[in-house]
């Protein structure tokens, strides 16, 4: 029955998309984030539903959409360039079969990120995109939040988020970073949303969803999630008028929450202070050092999954004992960092491209945040949205330091939303300037004619 429900929902979505092609873009968003084919037993998991939705979304735009307002941003060009570079490294990869497997989904994530802003011609579409991203991710987050409360906590790698396959957004550290990153956008909908007007029902749902997002790092017991919460708290200070009372409130809430945290979470967080006795942390440090050495020998990278060739050796101290350490040896360990993932797989040039795509986004959102901070202007919603997207992006960049999510599709959708907002506001600003220029001659000509 569950398979039939998913199929009926998707068919209805596709049917509406043939009348409104932008809905096909949202359908692909839903499929790529939730992965319904992984939630079904037989029917959808035998069909390349994601590729079908991708083809329909792009095809619908090419054949039907109005392209008069289309603008291409610099970051879209950089994303396409990164995709072409990744294709080149895949051809020459150290592990061709494994590299080709990862390439199979990376190219879609990158192409869709470059394509997505072309469809975001209106505020309504930008808002619809972000709304679908949040609601799709919430289907995973709410499940995780409920299970965290019901079980008194989950545990690292043990919280079941609807599927047993620990990949994509269903991986604990990844969903922790994403859940915290989308909180600013959720809060934006509480004040500026137009698809669902921010009445008491919408605000209640948003508050509950924010609470569920905060529960995800607890349920998954991920240290990355705790760091992301800390960064979010710091970044949120700039939007608060009374900063001292806000800081006091954060401190009080943090201390009040400690007694209610499960032991699985607190025990794992305590390992932050004793990283030299934690094999997981030491493995990461050893892999990062190996990646740096590897990049010196292979400056253009080794292609996707080049980490499979690593051999690492490190010393692990016994907790509370400084007298000695045991030697640990491992091989084929993942990067556990997007930065080192890019360095090892795509080399210095690929890392530079990836950093440019991300850092330009942070800078552009800061420019928009400052430009549209007038609370009484026609674009009073734009400044806060730019700030929310920037905060979410910064949270991702922190989380990415400890998770290999350089090509996480959800993040590239967020980048696509940033580019779409930027190009939309640039076009509107150009239209305003053009109208002003047309008004000026008529105003100056009237005295002369008189």
N, C-alpha and C positions, 0 to 999 in steps of 0.2 A: 504493500500500500504506500509506503514511503517513496519508493521509486516512482510510482504513478503520480504522486503529489508533486514531486520535483519536475517530472516531465510535463505535466499539465501547466505548472507555473511558468516554465521556460517557453513552452509553445505559445502561451498567452502573451508573454513578453515579446517574443519574436514577431507575433502577429501584429501587435500594436506598433512594433518598430518599423514595419513596412509602410505604415502611414506616417509615423514620426521617426525618421531615421536616427535621431539623437538617442532614442530609447535603446537602439541596438548597441550604442556605446556604453550605456549604463548596464545593459545585459552582460556585456563582456566584463565590465567591472565586477559585477556580482559573481560571475563564474570564476574569475581569476582570484578573487579574494576568498570566497567561501569554499570553492572547489566542490560543488554538489556531486560531481562524479565520484568523489572519494567517500561520500556519505551514502551512496546507494549500493545495493548488493549486486545488481546484474546489468540493468539496462543502460544507464548513462556511462558507466565505466568501460563500456565496450565501444563507445563512440567518441571521436575527438571533438567534444563539444566546445572546448575552449578555442580551438582553431577555427571551427565553424563560426562561432560568435565573433571572433576577430575578423574573419573575412567579410561577414555581413556588416560589421560596424564600418570598416574601411570602405567597402563597396557601396554602402548606403550613402556615405559622405561624397564619394566620387560621382555617383550617378544622380543624386537628388539634391544635395545640400546647396544652399546659396553661398557662393564663395567670394562675393564682392567685398566683404569685410575681412577677408583672410589676411593675416599678418604672420610672418615667420620671424621668430626671435633668435637671437644669437645662440642661446642655449640649445635650441632645437638642432641647430647645425652641429654643435659640439656633441650632442647625443648621437646623431647619425654618424659622426666621425668616430666616436667611441665604438659604436656597433661595428663599423667597417674594420677598425683596428682589432677588435675582438675576433672577428671572422678570420683575419690574417693570422692571429696567434693560434686560433683553433686548428688551422691547416697545418701549422708547424708545431703542434703541441707535443709535450713530452709523453703524454698518455692520450693518444688520439681517440680511442673509444670513449673513455671517461669524459674527455673534453667535448666531444660531439654530443654527449648526453646533456651536459649542462648548457651548451649552445642552443639546444632544442627549445629551451624556454627563455633564455636570456635575450635572444634576438627579438622575441615578441614583446618582452618588457620594454626594451629600448625603443623599438619602432613605435609602439603604442604611446610611449611617453612623448616622442617627437610629434606624433599625429594628434594626440589629444587636444593640445591648445588650438588647433585649427577648427575644432568644433565648438569652442567656448566663445561664442560671439555675443552673448548677453549675460547679464547678472544672473538671470534665472538659470541658465545652463551651468554657470560656475557653482551656484548654490546647489543645484541638483546633483552635480558631480560629487561635491563634498558630502552631501547628505547620504548619497548611496554608499560612499566609502565608509562613513561612520556606521550606518545601519548594517552594512555587510560585515564589518569588523565586529560590531556589537553582538552579532549572532554567535560569535566565538567567545567574546569577552563576558557576556552575560552568563553563558554556561559555566565558564571558569569561575566567575564570581559566586554563583550559586553553589557550586561544588566546594569552593573554598570555605564558605560559611557552613555548609552542611557537614563537612568532614573535619572542621576545625583546622583547616590548613591542608595543603597538598604535599608538597615536597619537590625537590629538584628532579625533573625528569619523570615525575610520577603522576602529575595532575592530568587526567584524561580530558582533552578538549574536543570531544565528539568522535575523534578518529585516533587509531593507534599509531598511524604514520606520523612520526615526529619531524615534519618538514613544513616549509612555508610558514604561514602565520600560526600553524598549530604547534610550532616549536616554542618551548617555554620562554627562552630569553628573547626571541623575536617578538612574540605577542606582548611581552612585558614592555619592551621599548616602544612598540607601536601604540599600545594602550595608553601609555603616558603621553606620547607625542600628539595624540588626537584630542586630548583634554582641552587645550585652548580653543580648538575649532568647535567642540561641543559647547563650550561656554559662549562662544560667539553666537551660536544659534539661539541661545537663551535671550539675546537682546536684538538681534538683527535679522533673524530668519523671516522669510516671506512665504515659503511653500507651506510651512506649518507656522502660523502666527504664534509668537511666544507667549501664549496664555499660561495659566497655572498647570495645565496638563502637560504641555511641552516642557516647561521648566521642571516639573516634577520628574518627568522621564529623564531629562538631561542630568539632573542632580543624581538620580539613581545610577545612571550610566557612568558618571564620573566616579562614583563610589565603587562601582564594579571594576572600572579601570584601575583604581588604586589597589583593589584586592588582588589583581592578577600577579604582581610581583610577590605578594605574600603567598598566594597559592602555588606559584611555581618556584618559590624560594630562590629567586635569581638576584644576585648581587647587582647585576646591570640595572635591573628595574629600580632598586633602591637608589642608585646613583642618578638615574633619570628623574625620579621624584624630587631629589634634592635640587637638581638643576632647574626643574620646572618651578619649584618654590622660589628660587633665587630670581629667575627671569620674570616671574609674575609680580615682583615688587614694583617694577617700573610702571605698571598699570594701576597702582594703588595710590590714592592721594595721601592717606594717613599711614605712612610706612612703619612708624614705630609700633602703633597698636597692632598692625598687621603681623609684624615680626613676632610680637609677644603672643598673638593668637596662634601662629604657626608652632611656636615652641611649646605652648600649652597643649595643643592638639597632639603634637608628636609625643610628648611625655605621657599624655593620657592614653595613647594608643598602645604603648609598650606592653602593659600587663595583659592586653588582649591578643597579642601576637602569638601564634603557635611556636612551640619549641623548635620545630623543623626550620622555621624561618630565622629565628634569632640565632640558632646554632650555626647556620650557614653564614649569616651576616658577620658573626664573630671571626670567621676565617679571613676577613679582610685585614685584620690586625696581625694575623699570623700566616701571611702568604708563603713564607719560607718553609712552612710545615704542611702546606696544602699542595698536593701533587697536581691538582687541576691548574692552579695559578702558575706553578713552576713549569708545567708543560707548555703553557702559553708563552711564557718568557723564552723558553728554549726554542720553540717553533719560530717566534719572532726573530730571534737571533739567527736562526738557520735561514730565514727568508731574506734577511739583510745580506748575509753572505752569498746566498743564491743569486740575488739581484746583481751583485757585483760581477758574478761570472756570466749572468744572463740578463743584461740590461733591458732587453725587450720582453722579458717574461717567458714563462714556460707553458703558457696556455692554461685553460681551465683545469682545475684539480691538480696542478703541478705539485701540490703539497704531498701527494702520494709517494713522491720520491725522497721525502725527508727521513733522516735518521738522527735522533736527538738523544742526548745524555745529560742528566742533571742530578743534583744532590738534594735529597729531601730530609729536612731535620725532623726529629721527633718532637711533637708538641710539648712545650714546656721543658725541653731538654736540649741544652746547648753543647753537650759533651761530644756529640757525634752526629753523623748523617749517613743515610744509606743511598747508594747509587741506583738510579732508575734509568732504564734504557727503553726507548720506544721508537716507532717509525710510522710513517703515513698518517701523522696527526694533522687535523685541520688547522687552519690559520687562527680561528677564534678572534678575528679582527678584520673589518672591511678594508682598513688601510693596508694591512699586510697581505690581505687577499688580492688587492689590486697590484701591489708591488710584486708579489710572487707570480701572479698569473699574467699580468699585462705590462710589467716592467715600469720603468720610470715615466715613460710617455703616457701609458695608460693611467697611471696614478695621477699624473698632472692633469689629464683630461677630466678624470673623475672629480678631483678636488676643485677644478675650475667650475664644473657644472654645479657643484654644491655651494661653493663659496660665493659665486655670482648670485645665486638665489638668495642667500642670506643678505647680501648687500642690497640687492634690488628690493627686497621686502622692507628693509630699513628705510630706503628712500621713499617708498610708497607710504610706509607708516608715518613718516614725518610730513609728507606732502598732503596727506588726507586726514589730518588729525582734527580738523575743524568739526566740532560736534553738531553744527547747524547747517553744514553744507549739503549739497545734493548727493555727495559721495561720502557721507559720514560713516557709512558702513565699511568703506574700502580700507581705511587706515587700520581699524581694529582687526579686519580680516587678514591684512598683510602682517600685522603683529602676531596673530595666531598662527599663521603659516610659517612665519620665521621662527617662532618659539618651538613649534613642532619639529621643524627642520634641525634646529640646534640640539634638541633632545635626541633626535635620530643620530646626529653626528657624534654625540657622546656615547650612545649605546653601540654605535658601529665600531667604536674603539675596542669592544670586547666581544663582538659577534660578527661573523663573516656574512654580512648582509649588504654587500656593495651593490648587488643587482636585485634586491628585494623589490618585486613589482609594485607593492603598495606604496613604497617610498617614491618610485618614479611616477606614480599617479599623483602623489602630493606635489612633486616637482612640476608635472604637467599642469596642475591647478595653479601653481605659482606663475608659470609662464602665461597661462590663459588670462589670469587676473592682470598681469603686467601689460600684455598686448591689448587687452580690452580697455584698460584705463588710458593707455597711450593713444589709442584710436579716439576715445572720447575727448581727451585733452586736445588732440589735433582738430577735431570737429569744432570744439569751443573756440579755438584760436582762429579757425577759418571763418566762423560766424562773426567773431569780433572784428576781423579784418574787413568783412563786407559791410559792417555797420559804420565803421569809422569814415570811409569816403562819403557816405550819404550824409553823415552828420556835419562834416566840414564843408560839403558842397552847398548846403542850404543858405548859409550867410552870404556867400559869394553871389548866388543867384538872386538873393533879395536885393 
